[in-house]
């Protein structure tokens, strides 16, 4: 298998990881930073939470060296409204069905099975604010390659600590992929 086919995927959620919400005044005493909207980004009546998108996140995500994929209910709107604000190119969208009945999935996040199907046996990172131990256990049992399911604190969104965790995992995973264990 060539190296590009082995390049890890990075599944990216929007609400929580990229658009933080829910922080208390103690957690963010100065409130959320906001960034001025640029003309043409989702119109004048765009979701006001889009102003919380940090334009520095796009370059940091690209620098991970993964194939970036949207894993969000924003679907194609992530390419229209989110990506341009943070400097991401058009990304594929992991098409997830509407959230299924919880009983049917035994506590798994409704995205979990769809993302494993999308990964098709490739290593991946999944950044989301709703990942649980049930998802991690299911992926460990049903996915043949390494996977990092990293829960991002929705109150703060992606932080330096989150990127450090992803980068550490990627360093270890790349050693494994190259056979240099």
C-alpha positions in Angstrom: 0.0 0.0 0.0 1.4 3.4 -0.9 2.1 6.0 1.8 -0.7 8.3 0.7 -3.2 5.5 1.2 -1.8 5.0 4.7 -2.0 8.7 5.6 -4.2 9.0 8.7 -7.6 10.6 8.4 -8.6 13.3 10.7 -12.4 13.5 11.3 -13.4 16.9 12.5 -16.5 18.0 14.3 -17.5 21.7 14.2 -19.8 22.4 17.2 -17.6 22.1 20.3 -14.2 21.5 18.8 -14.1 24.5 16.4 -17.0 26.6 17.7 -16.7 26.5 21.5 -19.7 26.9 23.7 -20.9 26.5 27.2 -18.0 28.0 29.1 -18.8 29.8 32.4 -17.5 33.2 33.2 -14.9 31.6 35.5 -13.6 29.4 32.6 -13.5 32.3 30.2 -13.5 35.5 32.3 -13.1 37.7 29.2 -15.7 35.8 27.2 -15.0 34.1 23.9 -12.6 35.7 21.5 -14.4 36.8 18.3 -13.0 37.2 14.9 -14.4 39.6 12.3 -16.4 37.9 9.5 -15.2 38.4 6.0 -17.5 39.3 3.1 -19.2 36.4 1.4 -19.0 33.9 4.3 -22.5 32.6 4.7 -24.3 35.9 4.3 -25.2 38.7 6.6 -27.5 36.6 8.8 -24.9 33.8 9.4 -24.9 31.9 12.6 -23.4 34.4 15.2 -21.4 31.5 16.7 -19.3 31.5 13.6 -17.5 34.6 15.0 -15.9 32.2 17.6 -14.0 30.4 14.9 -10.3 30.9 15.5 -8.6 31.4 12.1 -5.3 29.9 13.5 -7.0 26.5 13.8 -7.0 25.8 10.0 -3.2 26.0 9.6 -2.7 23.9 12.7 -5.1 21.2 11.5 -3.4 21.2 8.0 0.0 20.9 9.7 -1.0 17.6 11.3 -0.3 15.9 7.9 -3.6 14.0 7.9 -6.3 13.9 5.3 -9.0 16.2 6.9 -12.6 15.1 6.7 -15.7 16.9 8.1 -17.6 14.7 10.6 -20.3 17.2 11.5 -24.0 17.8 11.2 -23.0 20.9 9.3 -22.4 18.6 6.4 -21.6 20.6 3.2 -22.2 23.9 5.1 -18.9 23.2 6.9 -17.2 23.9 3.5 -19.2 27.0 2.9 -19.3 28.6 6.3 -16.6 27.2 8.5 -13.6 26.2 6.3 -13.1 29.6 4.7 -13.1 31.3 8.1 -10.2 29.2 9.3 -8.3 28.7 6.1 -9.3 25.2 5.2 -9.8 24.0 1.6 -12.9 22.1 0.5 -12.9 18.9 2.5 -14.8 15.7 2.0 -17.8 15.2 4.3 -18.3 11.9 6.1 -21.9 11.5 5.4 -23.6 10.4 8.6 -27.2 9.4 8.9 -29.5 11.3 11.2 -28.9 10.2 14.8 -30.4 6.7 15.2 -32.3 5.4 18.1 -29.9 5.1 21.1 -31.1 1.6 21.9 -30.1 0.4 18.5 -26.5 1.5 19.0 -26.0 0.4 22.6 -24.6 3.8 23.8 -22.4 4.5 20.8 -22.3 7.9 19.4 -24.4 8.0 16.3 -21.4 8.9 14.1 -19.1 6.1 15.2 -20.1 3.3 12.8 -20.3 5.7 9.9 -16.8 7.0 10.6 -15.4 3.5 10.7 -17.1 2.8 7.4 -15.6 5.9 5.9 -12.1 5.1 7.3 -12.3 1.7 5.5 -9.5 0.3 7.6 -7.3 3.3 7.6 -5.8 4.9 10.7 -7.6 7.9 12.0 -8.0 10.7 14.5 -11.5 11.8 15.5 -11.9 15.2 17.2 -15.4 15.6 18.8 -16.9 16.8 22.0 -19.2 13.8 22.4 -16.9 10.8 22.3 -17.2 8.3 25.1 -15.5 5.2 26.4 -18.2 3.1 24.6 -17.0 4.6 21.3 -13.4 3.9 22.1 -14.1 0.3 23.1 -16.2 -0.3 20.0 -13.5 1.1 17.7 -10.8 -0.9 19.4 -12.8 -4.1 18.7 -14.0 -3.3 15.2 -11.2 -1.3 13.6 -7.9 -3.0 12.5 -5.7 0.1 12.4 -4.8 2.6 15.1 -7.4 5.2 16.0 -7.3 8.1 18.3 -10.8 9.2 19.5 -10.0 12.5 21.3 -12.7 14.3 23.2 -12.4 18.0 23.0 -13.9 20.2 25.8 -16.8 22.0 24.2 -16.4 24.9 26.6 -13.0 25.9 25.2 -12.8 24.1 21.8 -9.5 22.9 20.4 -6.6 24.0 22.6 -2.8 23.6 22.5 -3.2 20.6 24.8 -5.5 18.9 22.3 -3.1 19.5 19.4 -0.2 18.1 21.6 -2.2 14.9 22.2 -2.9 14.5 18.5 0.7 15.2 17.6 2.0 12.7 20.1 -0.4 10.0 18.9 0.6 10.7 15.3 4.3 10.5 16.0 3.7 7.0 17.6 1.3 5.9 14.9 3.6 7.0 12.1 6.4 4.9 13.6 4.1 1.9 13.5 3.0 2.6 9.9 6.6 2.9 8.7 7.6 -0.3 10.4 10.1 1.4 12.7 8.6 0.1 16.0 
